[in-house]
Amino acid sequence: MKRIIPIILVATILLVTAGACGQKSPTPTPDTRATVQAAMAATTTAQASTEATIAAAVQATVLALPTATPAAEYVSMSEEELAVLIDQAVADAAAATEACSTVATGATADDAMTPEEVIMAAVYAELADEAIALAEDLIYIYLDVYGEVATETVDTMELALELLLVMAENTESIDDTLLEIYAILEEELPLAEEVITQLEAVAQLAGVDAAAVLAQTEDLIQVLQLELETRAATALSVQPNNIATDRQEALRSALGYAEAVKGSLADGKLSASELANVAQLGANAIAGLNAVGGAQLQQLTGSISDLTALIARGQMPQAKASLGKLEASLGSIPSLPSRR
């Protein structure tokens, strides 16, 4: 049995896309005419001109794909930047799924389908699946990095993830049904009404789920921004529990804070225990510097407060830069004890 879009064609499209973008990309509105024509040609003339038809289909599809953010850049984003990317990816996945639903239901409006209509719907299903997968991947990254500290935002993203997984199942069901229809058409057999009904039902369900995931993430950024401010305020409100009694001890306290920050940033994740430790050591260092550090060292307390707030807000790239400045300032103090 032939597949709707030859396996080698789909594999080549994915390989080219991965090489060009470094990550799956949302694709709500492809150049379907060019893609369908190329896929039809690949199916009907595969033995005569396989390489040429595959190249034409791949080119038509890749040109329709927007450029995705390289995977390596995700780790250099702040928490809010990553959330904004997720919000857009979810919107793209919903749009691609809605487009797939519209094409599939539109093709069955006359209770019949042509091979070209089947292929067009299959292309939309494939592209919707790619967009959904990207949104899923980004949410998993967020949960891995900030899952312990972003309670309300995590709740929203986990619910969105559940809907995306259902959407992925729906697009897979659409593709399976289209494959069944294509096989029937290829054998020139009559198309049973129940098969058309099955496709219409799952396509309509996909559209409903697309609307649901948009509704779920409608306030995602606002929820996150509020949570970030609350998290920062909580971290900065921690009271000291160990205040230095002399200048050298105050310096050691500040250095211990800097080491704790460096450790919290090392793995690219933010745990609840790391944030609590940084907040406590920061409060201790600030209290010690204010009490016995003198005018020169008291100037560092603002940097420590700002650094704690950056970490609490998930601004990891900015926190790394701020840490470097703080370490430089501490290292420039003549009486600073050497590190071990």
C-alpha positions as CSV (number, residue, x, y, z in Angstrom):
1,M,0.0,0.0,0.0
2,K,1.4,3.4,-1.0
3,R,1.4,6.2,1.6
4,I,-0.3,9.5,0.8
5,I,3.0,11.3,0.8
6,P,5.8,8.9,0.1
7,I,7.8,8.0,3.2
8,I,11.0,9.1,1.6
9,L,9.5,12.5,0.8
10,V,8.3,13.1,4.3
11,A,11.7,12.0,5.7
12,T,13.5,14.3,3.3
13,I,11.3,17.3,4.2
14,L,12.0,16.7,7.9
15,L,15.7,16.3,7.3
16,V,16.0,19.5,5.3
17,T,13.8,21.4,7.8
18,A,16.0,20.2,10.7
19,G,19.2,21.2,8.9
20,A,17.9,24.6,8.0
21,C,16.2,25.5,11.3
22,G,17.7,23.3,14.0
23,Q,14.2,22.7,15.4
24,K,10.7,21.9,14.4
25,S,8.8,25.0,13.3
26,P,5.1,26.0,13.4
27,T,3.5,26.0,9.9
28,P,0.0,27.3,9.9
29,T,-0.2,28.5,6.3
30,P,2.0,26.6,3.8
31,D,2.1,27.0,0.1
32,T,-0.3,24.1,-0.3
33,R,-0.7,24.3,-4.1
34,A,3.0,23.9,-4.8
35,T,3.4,21.2,-2.1
36,V,0.3,19.2,-3.2
37,Q,1.4,19.3,-6.9
38,A,4.9,18.1,-5.9
39,A,3.6,15.4,-3.7
40,M,1.2,14.2,-6.4
41,A,4.1,14.1,-8.9
42,A,6.2,12.1,-6.4
43,T,3.4,9.6,-6.0
44,T,2.5,9.1,-9.7
45,T,6.0,9.3,-11.2
46,A,8.2,8.0,-8.4
47,Q,9.8,5.3,-10.6
48,A,10.5,7.7,-13.5
49,S,11.9,10.7,-11.7
50,T,12.1,10.1,-8.0
51,E,15.0,12.5,-7.2
52,A,13.5,15.4,-9.2
53,T,10.0,15.1,-7.8
54,I,11.3,14.8,-4.2
55,A,13.5,17.8,-4.6
56,A,10.5,19.9,-6.0
57,A,8.2,18.8,-3.1
58,V,10.9,19.5,-0.5
59,Q,11.6,22.9,-2.0
60,A,8.0,23.9,-2.1
61,T,7.4,22.8,1.5
62,V,10.6,24.3,3.0
63,L,10.0,27.6,1.4
64,A,6.6,27.7,3.2
65,L,8.2,27.1,6.6
66,P,9.1,30.1,8.9
67,T,12.6,30.1,10.4
68,A,12.6,28.6,13.9
69,T,14.7,29.6,16.8
70,P,17.8,27.4,17.0
71,A,17.6,25.0,20.0
72,A,20.8,26.3,21.5
73,E,19.3,29.8,21.9
74,Y,16.6,28.5,24.3
75,V,19.1,28.3,27.2
76,S,20.2,31.9,26.7
77,M,16.6,33.2,27.1
78,S,15.1,34.6,30.2
79,E,12.1,32.9,31.7
80,E,9.7,35.5,30.3
81,E,11.3,35.3,26.8
82,L,10.9,31.5,26.8
83,A,7.3,31.9,27.9
84,V,6.6,34.4,25.1
85,L,8.1,31.9,22.6
86,I,5.8,29.2,24.0
87,D,2.8,31.4,23.8
88,Q,3.5,32.0,20.1
89,A,4.2,28.4,19.4
90,V,0.9,27.3,21.0
91,A,-0.9,29.9,18.9
92,D,0.9,28.7,15.8
93,A,0.0,25.1,16.6
94,A,-3.6,26.0,17.2
95,A,-3.7,27.9,13.8
96,A,-2.1,25.0,12.0
97,T,-4.5,22.5,13.5
98,E,-7.5,24.8,12.7
99,A,-6.3,25.0,9.1
100,C,-6.0,21.2,9.0
101,S,-9.5,20.9,10.3
102,T,-10.9,23.4,7.8
103,V,-9.2,21.8,4.8
104,A,-10.3,18.3,5.9
105,T,-13.9,19.2,6.5
106,G,-14.0,21.4,3.4
107,A,-12.8,18.5,1.3
108,T,-15.6,16.3,2.4
109,A,-18.4,18.8,2.0
110,D,-19.7,17.0,-1.1
111,D,-19.4,13.6,0.7
112,A,-16.5,12.7,-1.7
113,M,-12.8,13.3,-2.0
114,T,-10.3,13.4,-4.8
115,P,-6.7,12.2,-4.5
116,E,-5.5,15.8,-4.7
117,E,-7.9,16.8,-1.8
118,V,-6.6,13.9,0.2
119,I,-3.0,14.9,-0.3
120,M,-3.7,18.5,0.5
121,A,-5.3,17.5,3.8
122,A,-2.4,15.2,4.5
123,V,0.1,18.0,4.0
124,Y,-1.9,20.2,6.5
125,A,-2.0,17.3,9.0
126,E,1.7,16.8,8.7
127,L,2.4,20.5,9.2
128,A,0.0,20.8,12.1
129,D,1.8,17.9,13.8
130,E,5.1,19.6,13.4
131,A,3.8,22.8,14.9
132,I,2.2,20.9,17.8
133,A,5.5,19.1,18.5
134,L,7.4,22.3,18.7
135,A,5.0,23.8,21.2
136,E,5.2,20.6,23.3
137,D,9.0,20.6,23.2
138,L,9.2,24.2,24.4
139,I,6.8,23.6,27.3
140,Y,8.9,20.6,28.3
141,I,12.0,22.8,28.3
142,Y,10.2,25.4,30.5
143,L,9.0,22.7,33.0
144,D,12.5,21.3,33.2
145,V,14.1,24.6,33.9
146,Y,11.5,26.5,36.0
147,G,9.1,23.7,37.1
148,E,9.9,24.0,40.8
149,V,9.5,27.7,41.2
150,A,6.7,28.7,38.7
151,T,3.7,27.2,40.3
152,E,0.8,29.0,38.7
153,T,2.5,29.3,35.3
154,V,3.3,25.6,35.4
155,D,-0.3,24.8,36.1
156,T,-1.3,26.7,33.0
157,M,1.4,25.1,30.8
158,E,0.6,21.6,32.0
159,L,-3.0,22.0,31.0
160,A,-2.0,23.4,27.7
161,L,0.4,20.5,27.2
162,E,-2.5,18.0,27.8
163,L,-4.5,19.7,25.1
164,L,-1.6,19.7,22.7
165,L,-1.1,16.0,23.3
166,V,-4.8,15.4,22.4
167,M,-4.4,17.6,19.3
168,A,-1.4,15.5,18.2
169,E,-3.6,12.4,18.6
170,N,-6.3,14.0,16.5
171,T,-3.9,15.0,13.7
172,E,-2.6,11.5,13.7
173,S,-6.1,10.1,13.4
174,I,-6.8,12.5,10.5
175,D,-3.7,11.2,8.7
176,D,-4.6,7.6,9.3
177,T,-8.1,8.2,8.0
178,L,-6.7,10.0,5.0
179,L,-4.4,7.1,4.3
180,E,-7.3,4.8,4.4
181,I,-9.3,7.0,2.0
182,Y,-6.3,7.3,-0.4
183,A,-5.9,3.5,-0.5
184,I,-9.6,3.2,-1.4
185,L,-9.4,5.8,-4.1
186,E,-6.2,4.2,-5.5
187,E,-8.1,0.9,-5.9
188,E,-10.9,2.8,-7.6
189,L,-13.4,1.5,-5.0
190,P,-16.5,3.3,-3.8
191,L,-15.8,5.5,-0.8
192,A,-18.0,4.5,2.1
193,E,-20.1,7.1,3.9
194,E,-18.8,6.1,7.3
195,V,-15.2,6.8,6.3
196,I,-16.1,10.3,5.3
197,T,-18.1,10.7,8.5
198,Q,-15.1,9.5,10.5
199,L,-12.8,12.0,8.9
200,E,-15.3,14.9,9.5
201,A,-15.7,13.9,13.1
202,V,-12.0,13.9,14.0
203,A,-11.4,17.0,12.0
204,Q,-14.1,18.9,13.8
205,L,-12.7,17.6,17.1
206,A,-9.3,18.9,16.2
207,G,-10.8,22.4,15.6
208,V,-12.5,22.3,19.0
209,D,-9.2,21.4,20.7
210,A,-7.3,24.1,18.9
211,A,-9.8,26.7,20.2
212,A,-9.5,25.2,23.7
213,V,-5.7,25.4,23.9
214,L,-5.9,29.1,22.8
215,A,-8.3,29.8,25.6
216,Q,-6.1,28.0,28.1
217,T,-3.0,30.1,27.3
218,E,-4.9,33.4,26.7
219,D,-3.5,34.9,30.0
220,L,-0.3,33.0,30.1
221,I,2.1,36.0,29.9
222,Q,0.1,38.0,32.4
223,V,0.1,35.1,34.9
224,L,3.8,34.7,34.5
225,Q,4.6,38.4,34.9
226,L,2.6,38.5,38.1
227,E,4.3,35.4,39.4
228,L,7.8,36.8,38.6
229,E,7.1,40.0,40.5
230,T,5.7,38.0,43.5
231,R,8.7,35.6,43.4
232,A,11.2,38.5,43.4
233,A,9.4,40.4,46.2
234,T,9.4,37.2,48.3
235,A,13.1,36.6,47.7
236,L,14.0,40.2,48.6
237,S,11.9,40.1,51.8
238,V,13.9,37.3,53.4
239,Q,15.3,38.4,56.8
240,P,19.0,37.7,57.7
241,N,19.7,34.9,60.1
242,N,23.5,35.2,60.3
243,I,25.0,38.7,60.4
244,A,28.7,39.3,60.2
245,T,30.4,41.0,63.2
246,D,33.5,42.3,61.4
247,R,34.6,43.4,58.0
248,Q,36.5,40.2,57.0
249,E,33.5,38.1,58.0
250,A,31.2,40.4,56.0
251,L,33.5,40.0,53.0
252,R,33.4,36.2,53.4
253,S,29.6,36.4,53.6
254,A,29.4,38.3,50.3
255,L,31.8,35.9,48.6
256,G,29.8,32.9,49.9
257,Y,26.7,34.6,48.3
258,A,28.5,35.0,45.0
259,E,29.5,31.3,45.1
260,A,26.0,30.2,45.8
261,V,24.7,32.3,42.8
262,K,27.3,30.7,40.6
263,G,26.2,27.3,41.6
264,S,22.6,28.0,41.0
265,L,23.3,29.2,37.5
266,A,25.7,26.3,36.6
267,D,23.1,23.8,35.5
268,G,20.8,26.2,33.7
269,K,17.9,25.3,36.0
270,L,16.3,27.1,38.9
271,S,15.3,24.9,41.8
272,A,13.3,26.1,44.8
273,S,16.1,25.2,47.2
274,E,18.6,27.1,45.2
275,L,16.4,30.2,45.1
276,A,15.8,30.0,48.8
277,N,19.5,29.6,49.5
278,V,20.5,32.5,47.3
279,A,17.8,34.7,48.9
280,Q,19.0,33.8,52.5
281,L,22.7,34.3,51.8
282,G,21.9,37.5,50.0
283,A,20.0,38.9,53.0
284,N,22.9,37.8,55.3
285,A,25.5,39.4,53.1
286,I,23.6,42.7,52.8
287,A,23.0,42.9,56.5
288,G,26.7,42.2,57.2
289,L,28.0,44.7,54.7
290,N,25.6,47.4,56.0
291,A,26.6,46.7,59.6
292,V,30.4,46.4,59.5
293,G,31.5,46.8,55.9
294,G,32.0,50.5,55.8
295,A,31.1,53.0,53.0
296,Q,33.0,51.2,50.3
297,L,31.5,47.8,50.9
298,Q,28.0,49.1,51.5
299,Q,27.9,50.1,47.9
300,L,27.8,46.4,47.0
301,T,24.5,45.8,48.7
302,G,22.5,47.2,45.8
303,S,24.2,44.8,43.4
304,I,23.4,41.9,45.6
305,S,19.8,42.9,45.9
306,D,19.5,43.3,42.1
307,L,21.2,40.0,41.5
308,T,18.8,38.2,43.8
309,A,15.9,39.8,42.0
310,L,17.2,38.8,38.6
311,I,17.5,35.2,39.6
312,A,14.0,35.2,41.2
313,R,12.6,36.6,37.9
314,G,14.3,33.9,35.9
315,Q,16.5,36.4,34.1
316,M,19.5,34.0,33.9
317,P,21.5,35.7,31.2
318,Q,21.3,39.0,33.0
319,A,22.1,37.3,36.3
320,K,25.3,35.8,34.9
321,A,26.5,39.2,33.7
322,S,25.6,40.8,37.1
323,L,27.4,38.1,38.9
324,G,30.6,38.7,36.9
325,K,30.5,42.4,37.9
326,L,29.9,41.6,41.6
327,E,32.8,39.1,41.6
328,A,35.0,41.8,40.0
329,S,34.0,44.3,42.7
330,L,34.7,41.8,45.5
331,G,38.0,40.8,43.9
332,S,39.2,44.4,43.8
333,I,39.0,44.8,47.5
334,P,42.6,44.5,49.0
335,S,41.6,42.9,52.2
336,L,39.5,40.2,50.5
337,P,40.7,36.7,51.7
338,S,42.0,34.4,48.9
339,R,39.6,31.7,47.6
340,R,40.2,28.1,48.4
